[in-house]
Amino acid sequence: MNVREQADSPRPRRSTQAERRERTRGALLESAARGLSRHGYSNLVLEQVARDAGYTRGALYHQFKDKQDLALAVSEWVFQVWDQEVGRHVERESDPLAALLTLARAHTVFCRRDIARVAVALRLEFSGQDHPIGHQVETGYRQLLDLCTGYVEAGRAAGTIPDGPPAGDVALAYVGALEGTSIALAGRVPDDASLVVAAVAGALGLDPRTTHSSVRNEPQEAHHGTSRVRAHVPPLADPRDSA
């Protein structure tokens, strides 16, 4: 290529300041999410968060005013990623039972990610405390229970979920089975997803051996950037890593 051709060639577009700021923010959020999942809030070191993301502590403070501000932003960001990678699969289901089983399978796939333990780690650490972080994750947990309660009620009305204890209690059992089995089977890929589905089916009063036909193929693990979709419910995962 001669000099004239080089001059005529289009130059790569330079990223804007807003785009660079957004990339920095996304990298810091993901790094902090890994740190919260592994170590919890009290043991989170902001300098290490910045270093792991490839930035300085000054860059972190340019984005977040303090550790609490960062943790709240991380919790919101993880909710958004969950909604992108799990919630969208659930929303495609018109049948309430299929929605609950799809939620269990897609959530288990999500929990294989190293950012997936944020909500449980924070919920356990701030349990019983009057603290903004505790309030945020508890609100998300209640949203999950309300969503599952609605699906149980709709499934009973449709005749696909049997009558039994109050729908709210069944939803608590469903979430407990989802959370507990995901914890117990951490790293047991690919059997974790099918076994979690079997566990939640039992909580719903179903025969686990007859539920798999109601679930779509296992969602592929995704690694999206920051989602702009507002999350409806939080991820649940292994609280042991916050110890």
C-alpha positions in Angstrom: 0.0 0.0 0.0 1.5 3.3 -1.0 1.3 6.6 0.9 -1.7 7.9 -0.9 -3.6 4.6 -0.3 -2.7 4.8 3.4 -4.0 8.3 3.6 -7.3 7.3 1.9 -7.8 4.3 4.2 -10.4 4.9 6.9 -8.9 5.3 10.4 -10.2 3.2 13.3 -12.8 5.2 15.3 -11.4 6.3 18.7 -13.5 5.4 21.6 -15.2 8.2 23.4 -14.6 9.2 27.0 -18.0 7.8 27.9 -17.2 4.5 26.3 -13.8 4.3 28.1 -15.5 5.2 31.4 -18.1 2.4 30.8 -15.4 -0.1 30.1 -13.5 0.8 33.2 -16.7 0.6 35.3 -17.6 -2.8 33.9 -14.1 -4.2 34.6 -14.2 -2.9 38.2 -17.7 -4.3 38.8 -16.7 -7.7 37.6 -13.5 -7.7 39.6 -15.4 -6.6 42.7 -18.1 -9.3 42.1 -15.4 -12.0 42.1 -14.0 -10.6 45.3 -17.3 -10.4 47.0 -18.2 -13.9 45.9 -15.0 -15.3 47.3 -14.3 -13.2 50.4 -17.5 -11.3 51.3 -17.9 -7.6 52.0 -15.8 -7.2 55.2 -12.7 -8.8 53.6 -13.0 -7.0 50.3 -9.9 -4.9 49.6 -10.5 -2.1 47.1 -6.9 -1.8 46.1 -6.9 -5.5 45.1 -10.2 -5.1 43.2 -8.6 -2.3 41.2 -5.4 -4.2 40.6 -7.3 -7.3 39.5 -9.3 -5.2 37.0 -6.1 -3.6 35.6 -6.6 -0.2 37.1 -5.4 2.0 40.0 -7.3 2.6 43.2 -7.7 6.2 42.0 -9.6 5.0 39.0 -11.9 3.0 41.3 -12.6 6.0 43.5 -13.3 8.0 40.4 -16.2 5.6 39.7 -17.4 4.8 43.2 -17.2 6.9 46.3 -16.5 4.1 48.8 -16.8 0.4 49.4 -20.5 0.5 50.1 -21.2 2.3 46.9 -19.2 -0.3 45.0 -21.0 -3.2 46.7 -24.4 -1.8 45.9 -23.4 -1.2 42.3 -22.0 -4.8 42.1 -25.2 -6.3 43.5 -27.3 -4.3 41.0 -25.0 -5.4 38.1 -25.1 -9.1 39.0 -28.9 -8.8 39.2 -28.8 -7.4 35.7 -26.5 -10.2 34.4 -28.7 -12.8 36.0 -31.7 -11.3 34.2 -29.9 -11.4 30.9 -28.7 -15.0 31.3 -31.5 -16.6 33.3 -34.5 -14.4 33.3 -34.8 -14.2 29.6 -35.1 -18.0 29.4 -37.8 -18.0 32.0 -39.8 -15.3 30.3 -40.0 -17.3 27.1 -42.1 -20.0 28.9 -45.8 -19.7 28.7 -46.4 -22.6 31.1 -45.8 -21.8 34.8 -44.3 -25.2 35.6 -42.0 -25.0 32.6 -40.9 -21.6 33.8 -40.0 -22.9 37.2 -38.1 -25.8 35.9 -36.3 -23.6 33.3 -35.4 -21.2 36.0 -33.8 -24.0 38.0 -31.8 -25.2 35.1 -30.7 -21.8 33.8 -29.9 -20.6 37.3 -27.6 -23.7 37.9 -25.7 -22.9 34.7 -25.4 -19.3 35.9 -24.0 -20.4 39.2 -21.0 -22.0 37.5 -19.7 -18.4 37.0 -17.2 -16.9 39.4 -19.5 -13.8 40.0 -22.6 -15.8 40.9 -22.1 -16.0 44.7 -22.5 -12.3 45.4 -26.2 -12.3 46.5 -26.0 -15.2 49.0 -22.6 -14.0 50.4 -24.0 -10.5 51.1 -27.4 -11.8 52.3 -25.7 -14.0 54.9 -23.2 -11.3 56.0 -25.8 -8.6 56.5 -28.6 -10.8 57.8 -30.6 -9.1 60.5 -28.7 -5.8 60.1 -30.2 -2.4 59.2 -27.9 -1.8 56.3 -28.4 -0.6 52.7 -26.6 -3.6 51.3 -28.6 -6.0 53.4 -31.9 -4.3 52.4 -31.0 -4.4 48.7 -30.2 -8.2 48.6 -33.1 -9.0 50.8 -35.5 -7.1 48.5 -34.1 -9.1 45.6 -34.7 -12.4 47.5 -38.3 -11.4 48.3 -38.8 -10.7 44.6 -37.6 -14.2 43.8 -40.0 -15.7 46.3 -42.9 -13.6 45.0 -42.2 -14.6 41.5 -42.1 -18.3 42.4 -45.2 -18.0 44.5 -47.0 -16.6 41.5 -45.8 -19.4 39.2 -46.9 -22.0 41.8 -50.4 -20.4 42.0 -50.6 -20.3 38.2 -49.5 -23.9 37.9 -52.1 -25.1 40.3 -54.8 -23.2 38.4 -53.6 -24.8 35.2 -53.5 -28.2 36.8 -49.7 -28.8 36.2 -48.7 -28.3 39.8 -50.6 -30.3 42.5 -52.5 -28.7 45.3 -50.8 -28.9 48.7 -49.3 -26.5 51.3 -49.8 -22.7 50.8 -48.1 -21.5 47.6 -45.8 -19.2 49.6 -44.5 -22.2 51.6 -44.0 -24.2 48.4 -42.1 -21.3 46.9 -39.8 -21.2 50.0 -39.2 -24.9 49.6 -38.5 -24.5 45.9 -35.9 -21.7 46.5 -34.4 -23.7 49.3 -34.0 -26.7 47.1 -32.6 -24.5 44.3 -30.1 -22.9 46.6 -29.1 -25.9 48.6 -28.7 -28.3 45.8 -26.7 -25.8 43.7 -24.4 -25.4 46.7 -24.0 -29.2 47.2 -23.3 -29.8 43.6 -21.0 -26.9 42.9 -18.6 -28.0 40.1 -20.4 -31.2 39.3 -20.9 -30.3 35.6 -23.0 -31.4 33.7 -25.1 -33.4 36.2 -25.6 -30.4 38.5 -28.4 -28.9 36.3 -30.5 -32.1 36.0 -30.2 -32.9 39.7 -31.2 -29.3 40.7 -34.3 -29.7 38.4 -35.1 -33.0 40.1 -34.8 -31.4 43.6 -37.1 -28.4 42.8 -39.6 -30.8 41.2 -39.8 -32.7 44.4 -40.4 -29.4 46.3 -43.2 -28.7 43.9 -44.8 -32.0 44.7 -43.9 -33.6 41.4 -42.3 -36.9 40.4 -38.7 -35.7 39.4 -38.5 -38.5 36.8 -41.3 -37.0 34.7 -40.3 -33.3 34.7 -37.4 -33.2 32.2 -39.6 -33.0 29.2 -41.0 -29.7 30.5 -37.5 -28.0 30.4 -35.8 -26.6 27.3 -32.3 -27.6 26.4 -29.7 -26.4 28.9 -28.8 -22.7 28.3 -25.3 -22.2 27.2 -23.0 -20.4 29.6 -22.7 -16.8 28.5 -20.2 -14.1 29.3 -22.0 -10.9 28.5 -20.8 -7.5 29.5 -22.9 -5.2 31.7 -26.6 -5.7 30.9 -28.9 -2.7 30.6 -32.0 -4.8 31.6 -33.3 -4.2 35.1 -33.1 -7.4 37.0 -36.2 -9.0 38.6 -34.5 -11.4 41.0 -31.0 -12.1 42.3 -28.7 -15.1 41.9 -28.3 -17.6 44.7 -25.1 -19.5 45.2 -22.6 -21.0 47.5 -22.2 -18.9 50.7 -19.2 -20.9 51.8 -16.9 -18.9 49.6 -17.6 -15.8 51.6 -16.1 -17.3 54.7 
